[in-house]
Amino acid sequence: MSGFAPQNPPTSPAEVAQDAATAAAAVDATTTVKGKVKLANDFSGTADLPVVAKVNGITYPSGSLTTGQVPRATGASTVAYGALDLSNSSAITGTLPDGNQAAQTMAGDVTGTTGASTVAKIKGTTITTAGGSLAVGAVLRTTAAGTADWGTVDLADTDAVTGVLPVANQAAQTLSGDVTGTTAASVVTAGLKRQSQTVVYTDLTAFGAVSNATINVGAALPSNSRLLGAEINTTIALDGTGIVSAVASVQGSTDVAGTIITGASVMATGLVGINGTNQYLSRGSQQIQVKVVVTGITLDALTAGSFTVNLFYAVIA
């Protein structure tokens, strides 16, 4: 070692003797005193070329190294250079930070990588997007045993819908057959129907200083109508200063007066039924009318009164 071994080999017997004497006089090295060191235990080699063969008794291998390898324990007192075994719990501990990890490829219900993942399935069922962007209002529904897609719900498919849609969520439905219109405004086109016309005294005074007036009872009856009944219901008696009588009659627009109802006084409240002079039933497309005749005054002198004419008919196909 330095201070004890000659830097150059002795060249004479005197130098050899001097070196021997110096070596014999040298003390052993300690932690505080320089001295002789024996190449044993962790050291090997020669004084000129010492080698650290071990570290704390652990033998290290010799020879060339491979870039990236690390020394790792291979036994109780041996070490070898190699790759770090990440599956060995004696080799690693703790959790590797996300910033030190590469994006990992994902499989199963999620595809892509941990840095750019896509949910492609739900519990093994493949979810597609109708070949591209979604349509507003579309819903996710199964298309096969293991696939689902976005689209419309088939209301005729008992696997797709069940239960009864509440009325509040339904649009009015169009009706046909014996009943027309909609479910919100239905009209019976077959069977018994009623058509009415209310006449108040002001409707009559509008005719002026005349003694009679004719008013339509609603619209003309439908084709193939059969008139099954008629009535006049007086709720307020016609009145006016000097009035002597007020009589109403009901008939078709081309009939003579009173063919359906005749001689019905409207100066007293109550009902007068069908009692006409020609009560034939076939009234299809006819305009039914009520005629009012007063005596003692003219119509413009009326001060009170109201009555309703009711027609009851059926349409025969």
C-alpha positions, 0 to 999 in steps of 0.5 A: 500500500502507499507509503509501504510498497515501493513505487519502483522495484529495488535495483540493488541488494541494498535497496532490497534490504532497505525495503524489507526493513521498512516493511518489517517496521510498518504497523498494521493500519487502523481507523486512526493510523496508517499502516499495512493492509492485507488483501483479504475478505472483501479485497483481492488482487495485489498491492499494485492492483487491488480489487474490491471483490465483495461488499460487506461479504457479498460477492459481486460478479466480474466481467462485462456489464449489459446497459440497464442492468442492476445488481440484485441479490441471487442468494444469501451472500451473492449478487448478479447483474440483471433486470429488475423483477417487478413481480418479486415482492422482495425486489420492489415496494410502493406504487409507481407514480402515474407520471412514470408510467406509459399508457396501457392498452385496455381490453374488455368493455373498455378499449383504447389506452389508459390515456384515451379510453373508450367504453365499447361495451356494457357488461359484454354487450357491444354498444355502437353509434349507428355508424356515426353521430347520434340522432336527437331523440334516439334511444339505446336498444338491443339489436341482437343477443350481444349488441345494442345501438341507438335508434327508435323504439319499435312500439309494436315489439313486445320486447321493447315496450310494456304497460299502458301509456297514461292518457296525459301522455297521449295525443287525441286519436282520430276516430272513424266508423260510427264515431268521427272526430277525435277522442277529445271531440267525438261525433256519433255519425250513426245511431240517434243524434240531436240538433238544436236551435235556441230562439230568444226574443231579440232574434225575433225583434231583429225582423222588425215590424212584421208579424212572423219570422222563419229561423233555421234549426241548425244546419241542413240534416245529413244525407240519409237522415231519418227524423225520429222526433222533434220538440219545442221547449219554451223556458221563457214565455214570449211577451210584449205589450198588447200581445194576443198570441204567439204560435210556433211551427216546425217544418222542412224548408220546402214544406208547408208550415206545420208538417212536423210540429204545428200550433205550438203556443210559445206564450207558456212554458213547457214542451210540445212534441211532434204533432205535425200534419205530414210527419214523414221520416226521410229528411236527408239534406233538408233544412228544418225551420221554425216559424213564429207568428204573433198577433196583437203586436209585431215582432219588434214589440216583444220584450221577453221570451226564449224557446229551443227546438230539438230535432232527433234523427238517425243517419241510415247508411 
